[in-house]
């Protein structure tokens, strides 16, 4: 008996091979889902990197700000509370007395001339300030450095640390309550419970505010504020 080829078997095998070939490729939906997953991963990485950069910038600025505030504190340690020559005193009779000696005296025009704490009142070291700055504990300019750690120079002089300033406020405070300020010319009259306190015998509260001005936008940010009390 003559046998005829089993075309149905061949057709079944060809159909199976076609099905396997079709299943070995991604469908359009699967490809789209893969692209979405990859895009989400890339966006998450970019956001994490951006967050890290912002956090790193903030921590660097906070550290620099605290360093500059403490430089002023160390600078002030060597200073008398009031002028060592003229002192702080009142002239005339009450209630028309005049205060002498608070703030910088005539001729005190440089950082080296500062010789007492009240000379620092309302003084700014740095951008648009009273003196160039910021300064360190010795009164020297804190310089700008490049990525290699070299001091940036201009016309043979070091360039100040860009964008930073130190603003100082000196206040006279009540000896029994440091949160209460007193006028510069205030004296405490003697009472049955409290002694007389002369105009130059009050504690001083020194506050240093360190600001950073963005060179690109001009936006000013208060980075650090440091306060301490100097007793008589």
ABEGO torsion letter per residue (X at the ends): XBBBBBAAAAAAAAAAAAAAAAAABBBAAAAAAAAAAAAAAAAAAAAAAAAAAAAAAAAAAAAAAAAAAAAAAAAAAABBABBAAAEBBBBEBOAABBBBGBEBBBGBABAAABABAAAABGBBBEBGBABBOBBBAAGBBBBBBBAAGBBBBBGGBBBBBBGBBBBBBBBBBBAABAABBBBAABBBBBBAABBBBBAAABBBBBBBBBBBBBAAAGBBBBABBBBBBBBX
